[in-house]
Amino acid sequence: MSKFEMFKMSKVNQSPVVKKERKSIIKATTHIGELFDDILDAYIPESSPIRTSQSQKRPLESPGFRVPKISKTPTRTSHQPSRLSRSIPCSLSPVNASPSQTYSQRKGSGDVVNTFNEGGLSTVTDWSGQGGGVKISLSSSSLTKPYQYMFQKLSAKAESLDEHLEIMGEMLATQHGGQFENLAKPSQGECKVVGRVCCDSTGKMNACSVVLEGSIDVSYGKRVSVDLRAMDKYALFPGQIVAFEGTNPTGRKFIPTKILEPVPLKKRVMTSDKPVTIFGACGPYSSQDSLSYEPLADLLTKVQEELPDVLILLGPFVDVKHPLVEKCDVGEMTLDELFESQIRHIQQTIPDSTNLVIVPSQRDAACSFVYPQPPPNFNITSPNLTFASDPCVLEVNGVSVAMTSTDVLFHLSSEEISHPPGSDRMGRLAGHLLNQHNFYPLHPPSEDVNIDYPYLIKHAFFESKPDILLLPSDLRYFVKNVQDTVVVNPGKLAKGSGTYFKLSVQGSPQITDSTFVNIVKI
């Protein structure tokens, strides 16, 4: 046998001394010096002259200083109470909140500043509800639980946008008969095309920068510019899906002569035969100079006095744009605790016969910053409390109430172009949502809105025409009949004039004739 083979056999039969020694480091240590000793013992053989006895080792400490011991379970000091061990107080404002000087100097409290069906308001002498028995349910399209966002791929976003365009294109083709042409195909005669309105530059869209983007299936995703000079009337915004009729002589510029009528939402039959009274408001609920939430407290007092069937409160509750919230000057409570304490206080303050609906906002400091926005996640359960998403559609005793706390009217007003001027602008802006079957049809969205497009397709589209549509905005409050839907912009409770709404549905099949609305100063 050769020397190499004998050396190999001796290595195979040799016991793994080092591996046994390495196991010794897997033990609990209470001193950093002992941990270093164990590592040294695992890598240096016992026969080595470098190894020394434990008594000869130099301590890893300076005179008068000892390395603190490592504790497995860190203890919490008395001045840092646990979030789970302490109860959340039921209050609207932090302990150190001072009264608002701005709110105390307001004028016209209780004044009715806008009405709907004013002639029939004489029949509504009492705004109180039925005293219980009102059924509230969320539609199947409403978002009911949180989801993972910030994982959206560009390919998923593009597929969602193209899917929406194809669905709307098929509905338009069915309504107007025939199929749409490739918008980039040259055509000397009249043809019909469908696409999404875009802007060819980075600034605000104007009549000379309109571009139409086709679907991948019909137009291979191509874009052509649109010449609006032959149009007598139009109202366009980026993201709008529209069907044109016109010519395209060169294949690079489409010259429309008219816009085809959009597809109306299917009508639903209102099943309510009993009167329903709804009060509602939109945040912010505190003045800019204080976190005392006096406007919200006064609204709750009105609810206690008049006893409506439903109270709808749309966020923000803890507004991220409030000066004191930006500084985190909210006392000893965290922002989450402040929000939860407000919900507990509201739920315990309102009468048992009044159903409370809470809708979050992307400006809420304690909620997810995404659209669609899941409902708040608090461990609060009550038979008269409903946490809803933004946007959402509620069924209140057979009356369909759709709402979103996102200021889509203001965003659309900043991007829309229209001709001729002077028409009903607020009604036209609200009509865009119904025509597009979408709570937020603007694309690209405002910088204040983070959209998850796959979830937008699932949870932000109308299944049918709502009876009531709540669109709170920084624009001036209004109530209008838009395509047989009562559209309400109640304004903001603690901003501008400081207003909320009172709504009564008397149960008639024609919703616009049986709905009475007052917008009131707080």
C-alpha positions in Angstrom: 0.0 0.0 0.0 1.4 3.4 -1.0 2.1 6.1 1.5 -0.7 8.3 0.0 -3.3 5.5 0.6 -2.2 5.0 4.1 -2.4 8.8 4.8 -5.9 8.8 3.3 -7.1 5.9 5.5 -5.7 7.5 8.6 -7.7 10.7 7.9 -10.9 8.7 7.4 -10.5 6.8 10.7 -9.6 9.9 12.6 -12.3 11.1 15.0 -13.7 14.6 14.3 -12.4 16.3 17.5 -13.0 19.8 16.2 -16.6 19.2 15.3 -17.3 18.0 18.8 -15.7 21.1 20.2 -17.8 23.4 18.0 -21.0 22.2 19.6 -19.9 23.8 22.8 -20.6 27.3 21.5 -24.3 26.6 21.2 -25.2 27.4 24.8 -26.7 30.3 26.7 -24.1 32.8 27.7 -24.5 35.6 30.1 -21.3 37.5 29.5 -19.8 38.8 26.3 -16.3 37.6 27.5 -17.5 34.1 27.9 -18.9 34.2 24.3 -15.5 35.2 23.0 -13.8 32.4 25.0 -16.2 29.7 23.5 -15.4 30.9 20.0 -11.7 30.7 20.7 -12.0 27.2 22.2 -13.8 25.9 19.1 -11.0 26.9 16.7 -7.8 26.3 18.7 -6.8 22.6 19.6 -6.2 21.7 23.2 -2.6 20.7 22.6 -1.8 24.1 21.2 0.6 26.2 23.3 -1.4 29.3 22.4 -4.3 28.0 24.6 -4.0 29.1 28.2 -6.0 28.2 31.2 -9.1 30.1 32.2 -7.3 31.8 35.1 -4.6 33.2 32.9 -7.0 35.0 30.5 -7.1 38.8 30.7 -10.5 40.0 31.6 -12.2 42.0 28.8 -13.1 44.8 31.1 -11.7 48.1 32.0 -11.1 49.0 35.7 -14.3 50.1 37.2 -16.4 49.1 34.3 -18.2 45.8 33.7 -19.9 44.8 30.4 -23.6 44.5 31.1 -25.1 41.1 31.0 -27.4 40.2 28.1 -31.0 39.5 29.2 -33.2 37.2 27.2 -36.4 39.1 28.0 -35.9 42.8 28.2 -38.0 44.5 30.9 -40.2 47.5 30.2 -39.7 50.5 32.4 -42.6 52.1 34.2 -42.6 55.2 32.0 -43.0 53.1 28.8 -46.4 51.4 29.1 -47.2 48.7 26.7 -49.6 49.4 23.8 -51.4 46.1 24.6 -51.4 46.4 28.4 -53.2 49.7 28.7 -56.7 50.5 27.7 -57.5 53.0 24.9 -59.3 56.0 26.3 -62.7 57.0 24.8 -62.1 60.6 23.8 -62.2 62.8 20.7 -59.0 64.8 21.4 -55.7 64.5 23.2 -55.6 65.5 26.9 -53.5 68.7 26.2 -55.7 70.0 23.4 -56.8 73.6 23.8 -60.1 75.0 22.4 -60.0 76.4 18.9 -60.2 80.2 18.6 -61.2 80.0 14.9 -64.1 77.7 15.5 -65.5 79.6 18.5 -65.7 82.8 16.3 -67.7 81.1 13.5 -71.0 82.7 12.3 -74.3 81.3 11.0 -74.3 78.0 13.0 -77.3 76.0 12.1 -78.1 77.9 8.8 -79.3 75.8 5.9 -77.0 76.9 3.0 -78.3 74.5 0.3 -81.3 72.3 -0.3 -82.5 69.6 -2.7 -86.3 69.2 -3.5 -87.0 72.4 -1.6 -90.6 72.3 -2.5 -91.0 68.9 -0.8 -89.1 69.8 2.3 -92.3 70.9 4.0 -93.2 67.2 4.2 -90.0 66.5 6.2 -91.0 68.1 9.5 -89.0 65.6 11.6 -85.5 64.4 10.7 -85.6 61.6 13.3 -85.3 58.0 12.1 -87.4 54.9 12.6 -85.9 54.2 16.0 -84.0 51.1 14.9 -84.5 48.2 12.4 -82.5 49.7 9.6 -80.4 47.2 7.7 -77.0 48.1 6.3 -74.9 45.9 4.0 -71.9 46.4 1.8 -72.1 45.6 -1.9 -70.2 42.6 -3.3 -67.7 44.9 -5.0 -66.6 46.7 -1.8 -63.3 46.0 -0.3 -63.6 44.2 3.1 -60.1 43.3 4.2 -56.5 44.6 3.9 -54.2 43.6 1.0 -50.6 43.8 0.1 -49.8 47.0 -1.8 -46.5 48.5 -3.1 -45.9 45.2 -5.0 -47.6 46.3 -8.2 -45.7 45.4 -11.3 -45.7 47.6 -14.4 -47.0 44.7 -16.5 -49.9 44.2 -14.1 -50.8 47.9 -14.2 -50.7 47.9 -18.0 -52.9 44.7 -18.2 -55.4 46.3 -15.9 -55.6 49.5 -17.8 -56.0 47.6 -21.1 -58.6 45.3 -19.6 -60.6 48.3 -18.6 -60.4 49.8 -22.0 -61.4 46.6 -23.7 -64.4 46.1 -21.4 -65.7 49.6 -22.0 -65.0 49.3 -25.7 -67.1 46.2 -26.0 -70.0 47.9 -24.1 -69.7 50.9 -26.5 -69.6 48.7 -29.5 -72.8 46.9 -28.4 -74.6 50.1 -27.8 -73.7 51.8 -31.1 -73.6 48.7 -33.2 -70.6 47.2 -35.1 -67.0 47.1 -34.2 -64.5 49.9 -33.8 -61.6 50.4 -36.2 -57.9 50.5 -35.6 -57.4 54.2 -34.7 -54.0 54.3 -36.5 -55.4 53.0 -39.7 -55.8 55.6 -42.5 -59.4 56.2 -43.4 -60.8 58.8 -45.8 -64.4 58.0 -44.9 -66.3 58.1 -41.6 -65.2 55.5 -39.0 -65.6 54.8 -35.3 -62.8 54.4 -32.9 -62.5 54.0 -29.1 -59.5 54.8 -26.9 -58.2 56.4 -23.7 -57.6 60.1 -23.7 -54.0 61.1 -22.9 -51.8 64.2 -23.0 -48.8 64.4 -25.3 -46.8 66.5 -22.9 -46.1 66.6 -19.2 -48.1 69.7 -18.5 -51.8 70.2 -18.3 -53.8 68.9 -21.2 -55.2 71.4 -23.7 -57.2 71.3 -26.9 -53.9 71.0 -29.0 -52.3 68.2 -26.9 -55.0 65.6 -26.8 -53.9 62.0 -27.8 -56.0 58.9 -28.1 -54.6 55.6 -27.1 -56.1 52.4 -28.5 -56.3 48.9 -26.9 -53.7 46.3 -27.6 -56.3 43.9 -29.2 -57.8 46.4 -31.7 -55.1 49.1 -32.2 -52.0 47.4 -30.9 -51.7 50.0 -28.2 -50.9 52.8 -30.7 -51.5 56.5 -30.1 -52.7 59.2 -32.5 -53.2 62.9 -32.0 -56.8 64.3 -32.0 -57.8 67.5 -33.8 -60.7 69.0 -31.9 -61.3 72.0 -34.2 -64.3 70.4 -35.9 -66.0 69.6 -32.5 -68.8 71.9 -31.4 -69.0 70.5 -27.9 -66.7 68.3 -25.8 -65.5 67.6 -22.2 -62.4 65.6 -21.9 -59.8 64.6 -19.3 -56.8 62.3 -19.1 -57.9 58.7 -18.6 -61.3 59.1 -20.0 -62.5 56.2 -22.3 -64.3 57.8 -25.2 -65.6 56.7 -28.6 -65.2 59.1 -31.6 -66.7 59.2 -35.0 -64.6 61.0 -37.7 -61.9 60.6 -40.2 -58.2 59.7 -40.1 -56.7 60.6 -43.6 -53.0 60.0 -42.8 -53.3 57.5 -39.9 -51.4 59.9 -37.6 -54.2 62.4 -36.7 -57.8 61.6 -36.0 -60.4 64.3 -36.8 -63.5 63.6 -34.9 -66.9 65.1 -35.8 -68.8 63.9 -32.7 -68.4 62.0 -29.5 -70.6 58.9 -29.2 -72.9 58.7 -26.2 -71.4 56.8 -23.2 -72.9 53.6 -21.9 -75.4 54.3 -19.1 -75.2 52.3 -15.9 -78.0 49.8 -15.6 -80.8 51.0 -13.4 -81.7 49.2 -10.2 -85.1 49.0 -8.6 -85.2 50.7 -5.2 -86.8 48.2 -2.8 -87.3 50.6 0.2 -90.8 51.4 1.2 -90.0 53.0 4.5 -88.5 56.5 5.1 -84.7 56.5 5.9 -82.9 59.4 7.4 -79.1 59.8 7.0 -76.8 62.4 8.5 -73.2 62.7 7.3 -70.0 64.7 7.2 -66.5 64.6 5.9 -63.2 65.4 7.7 -61.1 67.0 8.7 -63.0 67.3 12.0 -60.7 69.7 13.8 -59.7 73.3 13.1 -56.1 74.0 12.0 -55.2 75.7 15.3 -56.3 72.9 17.6 -56.9 69.2 18.0 -60.0 69.7 20.2 -62.4 68.3 17.6 -65.1 70.7 18.6 -66.9 70.5 15.2 -67.3 66.7 15.6 -68.5 67.0 19.2 -71.2 69.5 18.0 -72.2 67.1 15.2 -72.6 64.3 17.7 -74.8 66.6 19.8 -77.1 67.2 16.8 -77.3 63.4 16.3 -78.3 62.9 19.9 -81.0 65.5 19.5 -82.5 64.4 16.1 -81.8 60.6 16.2 -81.2 59.8 12.5 -81.2 56.2 11.2 -77.6 56.4 9.9 -74.6 58.6 10.6 -71.9 58.4 7.9 -68.5 59.9 8.8 -65.8 60.1 6.1 -62.2 60.7 6.9 -59.7 62.1 7.5 -60.1 61.8 11.3 -56.4 62.2 12.2 -55.4 64.4 9.3 -51.7 64.0 8.2 -51.8 67.6 6.9 -52.8 69.1 10.3 -50.0 71.2 11.7 -50.0 69.5 15.1 -50.2 66.0 13.6 -47.2 66.8 11.4 -45.2 67.7 14.5 -46.6 64.5 16.3 -47.9 66.9 19.0 -50.8 64.7 20.1 -49.9 64.2 23.7 -49.1 60.8 25.2 -51.2 58.8 22.7 -49.9 57.5 19.4 -51.7 58.4 16.2 -53.3 54.9 16.1 -54.5 55.3 19.6 -56.0 58.7 18.9 -57.9 57.4 16.0 -59.2 54.4 17.9 -60.2 56.5 20.9 -62.2 58.8 18.6 -64.1 55.8 17.1 -64.9 54.4 20.6 -66.1 57.8 21.8 -68.3 58.3 18.7 -69.8 54.8 19.0 -70.6 55.2 22.7 -72.0 58.8 22.2 -74.5 58.2 19.5 -77.9 56.6 20.3 -78.3 52.8 19.9 -80.9 53.4 17.2 -78.4 55.2 15.0 -76.1 53.1 12.8 -72.5 54.4 12.4 -70.6 54.0 9.2 -66.8 54.9 9.2 -65.1 55.5 5.9 -61.3 56.1 6.0 -59.3 58.6 3.9 -55.8 58.5 2.4 -55.1 61.5 4.6 -55.7 59.5 7.8 -52.4 59.0 9.6 -53.4 55.6 11.0 -54.7 54.1 7.7 -53.2 52.5 4.6 -52.1 55.1 2.0 -53.5 53.3 -1.1 -56.6 53.5 -3.3 -58.8 51.5 -3.0 -58.3 51.8 0.7 -59.2 48.9 3.1 -61.5 49.6 6.1 -59.8 50.6 9.4 -58.6 47.6 11.4 -59.6 48.1 15.0 -60.8 45.6 17.5 -64.1 47.3 18.0 -67.3 45.4 17.4 -70.9 46.7 17.7 -74.2 45.8 16.0 -74.6 49.4 14.9 -71.0 50.0 13.7 -69.8 49.4 10.1 -66.2 49.9 8.9 -66.2 50.5 5.2 -63.6 50.9 2.5 -62.8 53.9 0.3 -64.7 53.7 -2.1 -67.7 51.7 -1.1 -71.4 51.1 -1.9 -73.9 50.6 1.0 -77.4 49.3 0.9 -79.4 51.1 3.5 -82.9 49.6 3.6 -82.8 49.0 -0.1 -81.3 52.5 -0.9 -78.0 52.3 -2.7 -75.5 54.9 -1.3 -72.1 55.1 -3.0 -69.3 57.2 -1.6 -65.6 58.0 -1.7 -63.6 60.2 0.7 -61.0 61.0 -2.1 -61.5 64.4 -3.6 -62.0 63.2 -7.2 -64.1 66.3 -8.1 -61.2 68.6 -7.4 -58.7 66.4 -9.2 -60.9 66.2 -12.3 -61.6 70.0 -12.2 -57.8 70.6 -12.4 -57.4 68.4 -15.5 -60.6 68.6 -17.5 -60.9 70.7 -20.7 -64.4 71.6 -22.1 -66.0 73.6 -24.8 -68.1 75.7 -24.8 -67.7 77.3 -21.4 -70.5 78.2 -19.1 -72.3 74.8 -18.7 -73.0 73.1 -15.3 -69.5 72.3 -14.3 -70.2 70.5 -11.0 -72.8 68.3 -12.6 -70.6 67.5 -15.5 -67.7 66.5 -13.3 -69.9 64.2 -11.3 -71.4 62.8 -14.5 -67.9 61.7 -15.6 -67.8 59.1 -12.8 -71.2 57.7 -13.8 -70.2 57.7 -17.5 -66.9 55.9 -16.9 -68.5 53.5 -14.3 -65.6 54.3 -12.1 -65.0 56.1 -8.7 -61.7 57.5 -9.9 -61.4 57.6 -13.7 -58.5 60.1 -13.9 -55.2 58.7 -15.3 -52.5 59.5 -14.4 -53.9 60.2 -10.9 -53.2 63.2 -8.7 -49.9 63.1 -6.8 -52.0 62.7 -3.6 -53.5 59.4 -4.7 -51.6 56.1 -4.9 -53.6 53.7 -7.0 -53.3 49.9 -7.1 -54.8 49.3 -10.5 -55.6 45.5 -10.3 -57.6 46.3 -7.1 -59.1 49.4 -8.7 -60.6 47.2 -11.4 -62.1 44.9 -8.8 -63.3 47.3 -6.1 -63.8 50.8 -7.6 -66.3 50.3 -10.4 -70.1 50.7 -10.3 -72.1 47.6 -10.8 -75.3 49.6 -11.2 -76.5 53.2 -10.9 -76.4 54.3 -7.3 -79.4 56.2 -5.8 -77.2 58.5 -3.7 -73.6 59.5 -4.5 -71.5 61.2 -1.8 -68.5 63.1 -3.3 -67.0 65.4 -0.5 -64.7 67.9 -2.0 -62.8 71.2 -1.3 -65.0 72.6 -4.0 -68.1 74.5 -2.9 -70.9 72.3 -1.5 -73.8 71.3 -3.7 -76.7 68.8 -4.2 -77.6 67.9 -7.8 -79.7 65.5 -9.8 -77.1 63.9 -12.2 -78.5 61.2 -14.5 -81.3 60.3 -12.0 -78.7 60.0 -9.1 -78.7 62.5 -6.2 -75.1 63.7 -6.0 -74.1 65.3 -2.7 -71.0 67.3 -2.0 -71.4 68.1 1.7 -68.2 70.1 2.0 -65.8 69.7 4.9 -66.9 69.8 8.6 -64.0 71.9 9.9 -62.8 73.6 6.7 -64.3 76.5 4.7 -67.9 77.1 5.8 -67.9 74.0 8.0 -71.0 72.0 6.7 -72.7 68.6 7.0 -75.7 67.1 5.3 -79.1 65.8 6.4 -80.8 63.5 3.9 -84.2 61.8 4.0 -85.5 59.2 1.5 -89.3 58.8 1.7 -89.5 55.5 -0.1 -90.9 56.4 -3.5 -89.6 54.4 -6.5 -88.3 57.6 -8.1 -85.3 58.4 -6.0 -84.9 62.0 -7.2 -88.5 62.9 -6.3 -88.5 61.3 -2.9 -85.1 62.4 -1.6 -84.8 65.6 0.4 -81.4 67.1 1.4 -80.3 70.0 3.5 -76.7 71.2 3.8 -76.3 72.8 7.2 -73.5 74.9 8.8 -72.2 73.3 11.9 
